[in-house]
Amino acid sequence: MTTQETIDLEQKYILQTYGRPPFVLESGDGVYLQDTDGKKYLDFVSGLSVNALGYNSSVIQDAANEQLGKLIHVSNLYHTIPAPQLAQLLCENSFADRAFFCNSGTESIEAALKFARKWGYKNFPDKPKNKIIALNNSFHGRTYGAISATGQPKYHKGFGPMLPNISFADLNDMESIEKLADSETVAIVLEPLQAEGGIHFADPEFLKGLRTLCDELKILLIFDEVQSGLLRTGKLFCYEHSGVTPDIMTLAKPLAGGLPIGATLMTQDVADAVEPGDHAATFGAHPVSCAVAIEVFKTLSAPDFVAGVQEKSDYLFGKLNEIKDKHAQVTEIRGKGLIAGIVIKDTPAADSMAFFRDKGILVCVAGPDVIRFLPPLVIDKEHIDEAVAVLDEFLS
Ligand SMILES: Cc1ncc(COP(=O)(O)O)c(C=O)c1O
């Protein structure tokens, strides 16, 4: 089948919810992808933070093949081996005591919102405590709970009404939170790094303020680390930058290196409110995804791997700051670890995607004025040089 035939077929039969560029990706190796015409692309998107170990990784393939040969799926009515082992790794390396597994980021948010409300009803049976505070400019996914907590009206348009009792405050603005928080508030949900919203970090002081307020008013603090968790920002979990721990945290994208998985981690206090039958997912705790996630997690948390990512991050941000000094249209460099936002004025950031693509590099954007670099965590400095050289050319 030719490239055009594949695209024609897609346009005839697939619901058109995405605007895709006119090429078809067929295979990947390391940090490179190849299309059906044989063109190679250096990948600075990594499945939007999913393919942390790049493509064709033997870590992923070996773990998947081994598990595929043993057991692909059984109902969650039964015990399986990989899920509790993965849960142990996640809990022993984070604030959490318990994990719930699902299949995607948005599902991990649905679970977080449900568990929070259940905690509210269990612990405060005599009064309503089900209000949720979320943040403007946030992104939590596309199912109803998740879009209801997403503070960007464009995602709500045409789909109302949203879930009730969710209101919106501003990132890094404690006063706007205090105006909304009261004894009926059950949870505050936020991304410690607003990635889709333009690469904005929550200030450590803001997170500390939220933790104090949550403790005072008996509110659960929920961190959405679906995009920022698992070493993307240079620390295993994004919350480690501030030292503030949440009560619930969501993970997904890179957790199984490219296989579908989501996780909602929580303290024992939250777990105590959830009973058998309260929540479920047919494919959740999938043996193959969990078996792969165990090996991905071991790789990402190895001290040498972490140090390598931190070194590459210093290199990347050093280079990007040189670009900022050279080009007046670059107003800011945002990010940490291996997520970077190059904020530009006068040119739509979206124009960069076709320019980079022509030069054999895939990049994405985060809003109208931010070019987003989101490479696999296994890139080398020479790949950074290549992407930065094309950025330099784009801005010249
Ligand atoms: C912070 C955050 N939360 C949730 C989601 C939704 O994840 P998924 O697309 O796997 O449902 C995303 C996706 O980009 C995200 O960035």
The ligand as a MOL file (V3000), in Angstrom:
LIG
                    3D

  0  0  0     0  0            999 V3000
M  V30 BEGIN CTAB
M  V30 COUNTS 16 16 0 0 0
M  V30 BEGIN ATOM
M  V30 1 C -1.0170 16.1380 32.3900 0
M  V30 2 C -1.8670 15.2230 31.5730 0
M  V30 3 N -2.8860 14.5750 32.1730 0
M  V30 4 C -3.6750 13.7240 31.4850 0
M  V30 5 C -3.4770 13.5040 30.1350 0
M  V30 6 C -4.3660 12.5490 29.4010 0
M  V30 7 O -3.6690 11.3850 29.0970 0
M  V30 8 P -4.2530 10.3560 28.0100 0
M  V30 9 O -4.1290 11.0170 26.6870 0
M  V30 10 O -3.3770 9.1470 28.1690 0
M  V30 11 O -5.6610 10.0720 28.3880 0
M  V30 12 C -2.4280 14.1690 29.4760 0
M  V30 13 C -2.2100 13.9710 28.0240 0
M  V30 14 O -1.5380 14.7210 27.3690 0
M  V30 15 C -1.5950 15.0450 30.2140 0
M  V30 16 O -0.5900 15.7050 29.6340 0
M  V30 END ATOM
M  V30 BEGIN BOND
M  V30 1 1 1 2
M  V30 2 1 2 3
M  V30 3 2 2 15
M  V30 4 2 3 4
M  V30 5 1 4 5
M  V30 6 1 5 6
M  V30 7 2 5 12
M  V30 8 1 6 7
M  V30 9 1 7 8
M  V30 10 2 8 9
M  V30 11 1 8 10
M  V30 12 1 8 11
M  V30 13 1 12 13
M  V30 14 1 12 15
M  V30 15 2 13 14
M  V30 16 1 15 16
M  V30 END BOND
M  V30 END CTAB
M  END
